[in-house]
Amino acid sequence: MIGGKFEDELKLFCEKINSIKENEIHILVSANPDGISAGSILADSLIKNNVKVSFRVIPNDTYEISGARRDDCFYIFIDFPSESMLKFQKTFDNGIFINHDLISENHLDQINEDFLNPSKYGIKGNKEISSSGISYLLSTKLNGKNSNLINLAIVGALSEKQDIGQNRSFVGINSEIISVAQENGLLKIDTGLMITCKNSAPLPEAMASTLTPFIYGITGNKENCQKIFRNVAFDNLKNKWRIYLNFSEDEKAIVLDSLSKFIAISSKNVPENIDKYLIGNSYIFPHEDIDSIVYDAREFVLTLEACIRYKKFGVGFAICLGERNRLFLEAEKMNYDLKKELINYISKIFNEKWRIFEDDACIFVNAEGILREDMIEFVSLILSQTITFNNKLLVIRTVTKDGNCKITCIKCVGYRYEYNLVDLVKEDLLEIGGYLISEIQSNYVSCIIPYHRIDNFLSKLKDGIIFCVSNRN
C-alpha cells in the first residue's frame, strides 16, 4: 500500500511490539473517536496474538495519566497532542507513541525513535492519514487477519475531517486505505445528497436527523421537511413516506433543487454553488445492517462521540471490536440522545439571533447559558460544516463550571486562508493568562481564559487573524 521510509518505520515499530518482554501492554488513548478507533485496532491485533492488553481512555481536558508507571508493563500512547506526548516520553521510557499531528520541521528534532508520526517522512498527518490509519497499517504487519478493522481507519479519518477531496473524498494514504476496503468488499461509496439514514428512513425523518451538514430549518424540523418534500417523497397510493434509496435520479434531482431553493431563501452568506456543500460521498459498510448506527461511517463517528460525551468509553471500545448485542442497544440510545441534544443546542443558537455576530474576520457565537462546556468542541465542528458559516472563521464561547470562559476557534468549510490557528491562539493566551486544552492540527483550537479577559482576548485574536489574512492575500 505504501512504501519508502514510512513503510520501514512501520516495520520497525512492529518489531518493537513483537519483542516486548513485559507481561502486559497498556493502551492509552485520547478521548476522541480517532483515539478510540486507533486503540481498538491495535488492541484487537494484540489480542489475536495472545497478548494481555488493557485499554484506557484519557479525558481531553487534562491529559493527566494517574497511577505509577510499572516496569512489568509496556505502554502504547495514541492520538494525544504532540506536546503531551513529549511529556509522556520523559516518564514512560517503556512505551511507544503514535499520533498524526502535523509537526513543524523546527520541532521534529524533539521526537525520539519511539514516536511514530508521519511528519517525519513528509506525510501531512492533518490531511493524509489519521491515528486510526497509522494503527491499521501497523496492525497489518502485526497480524495479517485484520482486514475487518479497516473500517475503523475510515471512521478515524472522517472524525478528523480528512474528507477534504472532491465530493468529500480522501487524499494521500487515506485514499489508498479506501481503495483496499473497496477491493475487499468492505466499503461502498455512495456519491449523492448528504443525508443521514437515507437508505433506511423516510425522507423527512432522514433529512431532519442530518447533522452534517446542519441546515437551519431542516435539521431537527421534521414538519418543515414534510412540507418541503411532500410532492416528491409522499406515496399517495400507499399513504406513506418514501425512502430516498428508492427514488429515481429525476426524483433525487427534485429533492436537491427543493433543498437548494430553501437554503437560498432562508439563509445568509449562501455561496453561488450550493450543491457542492450538499453533495458528497457517503461511506457505507455493507456488512452491517442497513438500519444500523454503524452502517454509515459518519453515523459510526457520531456513535463514538456519544460514547465519549456520556463517558461510556467501554461501550465505544466494544462497538469498535464488533459488539452488536446488549451494549450496541445502549450505544443506539446514546446516539439518539446526543443527536437530539446537539440539534437542541444549535437550533437555539440560530433562533436567538443576538447570539451570532459577524464581521469581515470572523463569526462570533455567544453560547453562554445554553451550551455545556463539554459540548462546545463537537458543536463547533458541526457548525463549521454549515452552509451559513462557509468560508468563515468561527469563534464560539460558553462559560465553564468554575466561571471561566471556554472558547473554541475553527476554520469553517471553504475557509481559504492558510495559517496556523493554534499558534496564533497560543500567542494570545500567553498575554491573557489562559491555557490551551485541545487542538486538531492547525485549523481548530479550544482554550480556557479568565472570564473578565474575554474582550481583551477576542480583540487580540481578531487583530492576529486580520494580520495573517492580509499577509496571505
N, C-alpha and C positions, 0 to 999 in steps of 0.2 A: 504493500500500500504506500509506504513512504520509504525514503532511503537517506543516504548521507549520514552526517554526524548525529542527527537526532535519532535515527534508527540505531546507531551504535550505542547512543546513550541509553535508550530503552533496554537494549540487551544487557548493558552493564548494570542497570538497576534491577533487572530481572535476576541476574546472577547474585546481586547483593541480597535480595529477598530469599532466594533459594539457599543461600549459605548461612542464613540466620540460625544461630545456635540456641537462642533464648527459648524458654518454654512456651511463650505466648506472644502474639502480636496484638498490640493495641492500635486500633484505627481511630483517629480523632479527626472530625470533620467540622467545617464551618456550618452554621445553621442556615443553609440556603439549599434550594433544590439541586444545584450543581454539586455542592459538597456531599449531600446525601446520596445522590446518584453515583458519584465517583467512588465514594467509600463503599457503597453496596457492590459495585463491580469488583473491586479488589477483595472485599470480604468473601464474596462468592467464589472467586478464583482460589483463594487460600483455603477455604473450607473444602473445596473439591480436591485439594492437595493434602487433605488431612491435617491441616494446621489449626491449632487452637486460636480462635480470634475473638476479641471483644470489640464492640463498636460504640462510639460515644460522640454525641453532637454537642458542640460548644456554642453557647449563645453569642450572637454578634455584638452585643452591647459592651462586652468586656474582653473577650478572647482570653480570659484568665483560665489557666489549667490548674485546678485544685488537685491536691494529692501529690505525694512524693514520687519522684522518678524511681523506678525499680530496675535493678541491674539484671533481673531474670526475665525482663520483657523487652521486646523491640517495639518501636513506635513508628507509625506512619501518619504524618500530618498532611491533611488535604484541604486545599482551597482557602486557606487563611491568607489575608493580605501579606505581601512580602515583608513589610516592616515587622509584623508579628512573627513571621517565620524566622527572621533573623534573630529575634529574641529567643525563640524556642530552641534554635540551633545551639545557643550557648549553654542551655540546661540539659538538653536531650541529645547527647552525643551518640546514643544508641538508637538512631532513627533516620528516616528519610523524609523529605519534604517535597510536596507536589502542589504546584498551582500554575495558573496560566496568565498571571499578571504580565502586562507589557512593561518590562523593566528597562529603564534607560541605560545607555552604554556607560554612563557615569557611575551606575550602581552595580553593574554586573560583576565587578571585582569583589563585591561583598558576599557573593553566592559561593558556597563551598561545593565540594564534589557530591554531597548528599542532597543537594537541592535540584530537583528535576523541573525545569522551566523552559518552554520553547524559545524564549527570547535569546537564550544563549546561542541559538542556531539560526537566528534571523527570521524566526517564525513569529508572526504577530498574534500573540495569545488573546488579544482583545477582539480579534475578528476571525481567526482561522481555526481555533480549537479551544475547547473548554477543558476544565479539570476532568470532567467525565470522559471526554475524548482521549485525554492522556492516559487515564486509568484503563480505558478499554484497550488501547494499543498495548499497554503494559501487560494486561491480562491475557492477550492473545499469545504472548510469549511465555507467560507463566503456565497457562493451561489452554490447550487447543480446543477445549469444549465450551468455549464462551461465546459462541455466535449469538446465543439467545440474549446476551447482555448488550448487544449493540444498540438496542432501543434506548437504553439509559444514556448512552453517549449523545443521542439525538435530543433527548429530554434535557440534558445538561446544557447543550448548546442553545436550545430555544430559551431556556431560563436565563441565559446570559445575553439574550437579544442578539445572537450572532447570525440570525437570518437576514443578512444585510444585502444579499444579491437581488437580482431582478425577480419580481414576484415572491419576495421573501425566501429566496433560495439561500444556500450556504456557499461559502468560498473556502479555498485552501484545503487543509486536511479534512475539515468538516465535510466538504463535498465528496471526498474520497470515501469517507465513512458512509455517507448517504448511498453512494453507488454500490458499495458492498452489501448494505442492508437490502437494497432493491434486488440485487442479483440473487440473493439468498431467499427471496420471497418474504422477508421480514418487515418490509416497508412498502407502502403505496403512497404516491404523491398525487393529491387532488388539487389541481390549479383552478381556482374559481373564487366565488364570493366567500369572504372570511366570515363564516357563521359557525357558532358552537352547535354541536349535536345535529348538524344539517342532514345527517344520514339516518337519524332515528326519531327526531322530534318534529311535530307540526311546525311549519314555518314561523308563525307568530311567536310561538314559545321559544324556538331556537334563536330567533333574532333578539328577543327580549333578554335572553340569558347570555348574549355575546359580550364579553368584556374587551376583547382585542379584535378590532378597535371598539372602544367605548363611544357610542353615538348618542348624544343627548337627545332625548325624546323617543329613542328606540330602545336602548338598553334599559331594562327594568320597567318598560312600559308596554305590557302585552296588549292592552286595549288599543293603544295607538297603532301597534303593529297590525292588529286585526283590521283596523280601518284602512291603513295604507295598502295592505297586500290582499285585501278580500277578493278583488276581481280575479286575481291570478291564483290565489292559494286556497280558496274555499271550493270544495266539491259540492255543488248544489244537489246532485243526484244522490250522493251518499250522505249528505248533510254532515260533513266533517272536514277538518282542515287537512291539507295535503302536506307531505314531506318533500322537502327540497330535492332530495335524491331522485325522486320520480318525475321531476319537471323536465320538459323538453328544453332544448337550447334556446328556442324562442321565448319560452316562459321565463327562463333564467335571465334572459336579456331584459325582459319587462320588469322583473324584480330589481335588477341593478339600476335600471333607469328610474324607477319609482323611488328607490333609496337615494340616488344621487340628487334628484329633484328636491326631495325632502330636506336633505342636508344643505343644499344651496339656498333654500328659502329660510331655514331655521337657524343657521349657524353663521358665526363671524369668521373672518380670516379663511374663507373657503378657497382652496387652490383651484387653478384652472382645470387640472386633470384630476377630478375626484376619484375616478375609477382606480387609479394606481394605489390609492390608500385603502380601497375596499377589496381589491383582487389580490390573491396571493396563494401560496402553497399551503395546503393542509397536510400534515404528516400523519399518516394513518398506520396503525399496527394491526394488520389483517388477522393475526392470530388471536386477538382479543375480541370479546363480544361487541357487536356493533353499537349497543346502547350502554357500553361500559364507560366509566370515567377515565379509563386509560386507553381507550380506542384511538382517540385523537391525542397526539403528543402534547398539544397545548393544554388540554384538559388534565393530562398527566402532571404537567408542571403545576397547574393550579391545585391539584390534589396534594402534591408535596408541600406547596405553600401553606395549604390549610393545616397539614400535619405540623408544620413549623409554628404557625401562628397560634395554634391551640396546644402547643407543646406536647404533641403526641409523636415524638421523634421515632419511637419504636414502630409505630404504625407505618410511617413513611418508609422506614427501612424494610419492613416486612412486605409492603407493596412492591418495592423495587426487586425484592428477591422472589416474587411470584405469588405471594399470599392473595387469594381471591375468595376467601370464605368469611369468617366472623369479623376479622379486622378490616376486611375490604368493605363490609357494610358500614363500619364505623367511619372509614375514610369517605365513603359516599355522602354520609350525613355532614361531615366536616366540609366537604367540597361545596355542598348546597348552602350550608350556613355561611361560609366565607364569601361566596358569591353574593348572597343576599346582603351581607354586611357591607361589602365593597360598593354595591350598587346604591345602597342607602347613603353611604358617605359621599360618593361622587355626585349623586343626584342633589344632595343638599348644597354642595359647593356650587353647582350650576344654578340651582333655584334661587339662592341668595346672592344676587348679582354683586352686592357690595364686597363680597369676598374675593373677587377677581379684579386685579388692576394690571393694566398692560401699558408698557411704553416701548420705545424703539429697541431697548436692550433685552427686556425680559417680560415674562408674565409672572406676576406675583399672586400667590393664593394664600389667603389667611384662613386656615382651617382650625383655628382655636375654638374650643368649645364643642366641636363635633368629631374630631379625628383623634383617636388614641395614638399615643406616641409610638407604639409598636407596630402601627399600621401605616405610618407615613411613607415608608420606603416602597411598599407594594402599591399603595395608591398613586404615588408619584410615577411609578413605572407604567401603570395603566394610563394615567393622564398624558404621559409623554407620547403615547401612541394615538391620541385622539386627533381627528382632523382639525378640530377647533384650535389646537395648540401647535399645529405643524410649523416647522421652521423656526421655532422659538426656543429660548432657554427658560425652563420652568423653575421657579423658586417657591417652594411650599413650606409653610411653617405651622407648628402647633405647640402646645405647652406640655411640659413633662410633669410627672407627679410631684417633683420637688420644686416646681415653679420656674425652671429654666425654659429656654426656648429651643426646640428641636427644628432644624432647618434641613431640607433636602433640596439639592440643586441637580438638575438633569437636563441634558440636551434632548429635545424632542425630535420625533421623526422628521426628517428633512432638514434638520439644522446643518448648515453647510460650513461653519467655521471650525477649523482645526486648531485647537489649543488645549492644553492640559487643565481641565476644570479643577481637578483635585489639587494640583499645585497652587492654583490661584486661590482657592479657598483656604489652603493651609497657611499661606502668607497672611491672609486677613485674620485668621484665628490667633496667630501669634500676637497680634496687636490687641485683639479684643479680649483675650483671656478665655477662649473657648477651646474645644478639642474635637478631633475627628473621631467618628465611631464606625463608619463603614464607607466603602467605595466600590465601584465597579469600573475598573480600568480608569480611563481619563475623562469619562463622559458623565459620571454620576458620583455624587458625594453627599454624605449625611453627617451632620455635626450638631454639637450642643454648644450654646452660648448663653451667658447671663442674660436674663430677660431684659434688664434695663439697658443692654447694649445692642438691642435689635436694630434700631435706626442707624447706629454707627456702622454696624456690620453690613447692612444692606447697602448703605451708601458706598462703602469701600468696595463691596462686591460689584456693584453697578459700574463704578469707575474702572475697575480692573477689566470687566467684560468689554466695555467700550474701547479701552486701550488695546486689548487683544484683537478685537474685531477690526478696528481701524488699521492695525498693523498687518492685517492679512487680506485686505481688500486689493 
